């Protein structure tokens, strides 16, 4: 099973600042990597798939990069609605489509 | 608009059974692979299992942690997905999400329901 490791566990950022989240795979997953956002009381939402393709309706301030084992989700200028928990998921070797443990982005 | 609405969660004793349902709307349900994902309190997301579509014989796959105890099924005529959970353990306590796989069945989950809470406790 591929293990996904996210860092940091918690990221404290001021509104308007840039946030950079990392996700590492225990073996190559090519570009088969997705990012999700989860807010309390809401359904998780797909942000990025294919490591760098924004899902429908996702603002341009969200961008994904990387391939192989190292991936990054960048939020260029944090808005109040972006404070949430973010998960990466590999779907290269399926099943299972393993998730990272999450990065919580909180207000500094 | 794609909607996935789970129901059937609740409190059940260890060793008991529960059946979750997911009502889908806003898309051609029969075309998509569908998955269940769960999140235990204070933990991350865990994939539970998936069912393929009719074109792929409705075959199913499960996480090792639930294989042999959980069964996923679907009724395309009712646009519904189900999760039958037997021999429940306390570690099955979680919010269970119904999810839709992407149109190409790559494995990423492009729509999620709000989730339903299952609590396994005596």
Boltz contact constraints between the chains, C-beta under 6 A:
constraints:
  - contact:
      token1: [A, 34]
      token2: [B, 108]
      max_distance: 6.0
  - contact:
      token1: [A, 43]
      token2: [B, 112]
      max_distance: 6.0
  - contact:
      token1: [A, 43]
      token2: [B, 113]
      max_distance: 6.0
  - contact:
      token1: [A, 43]
      token2: [B, 114]
      max_distance: 6.0
  - contact:
      token1: [A, 44]
      token2: [B, 112]
      max_distance: 6.0
  - contact:
      token1: [A, 46]
      token2: [B, 110]
      max_distance: 6.0
  - contact:
      token1: [A, 49]
      token2: [B, 108]
      max_distance: 6.0
  - contact:
      token1: [A, 87]
      token2: [B, 45]
      max_distance: 6.0
  - contact:
      token1: [A, 91]
      token2: [B, 106]
      max_distance: 6.0
  - contact:
      token1: [A, 91]
      token2: [B, 107]
      max_distance: 6.0
  - contact:
      token1: [A, 91]
      token2: [B, 108]
      max_distance: 6.0
  - contact:
      token1: [A, 94]
      token2: [B, 107]
      max_distance: 6.0
  - contact:
      token1: [A, 95]
      token2: [B, 61]
      max_distance: 6.0
  - contact:
      token1: [A, 96]
      token2: [B, 47]
      max_distance: 6.0
  - contact:
      token1: [A, 96]
      token2: [B, 63]
      max_distance: 6.0
  - contact:
      token1: [A, 97]
      token2: [B, 47]
      max_distance: 6.0
  - contact:
      token1: [A, 97]
      token2: [B, 107]
      max_distance: 6.0
  - contact:
      token1: [A, 99]
      token2: [B, 44]
      max_distance: 6.0
  - contact:
      token1: [A, 99]
      token2: [B, 45]
      max_distance: 6.0
  - contact:
      token1: [A, 101]
      token2: [B, 44]
      max_distance: 6.0
  - contact:
      token1: [A, 102]
      token2: [B, 44]
      max_distance: 6.0
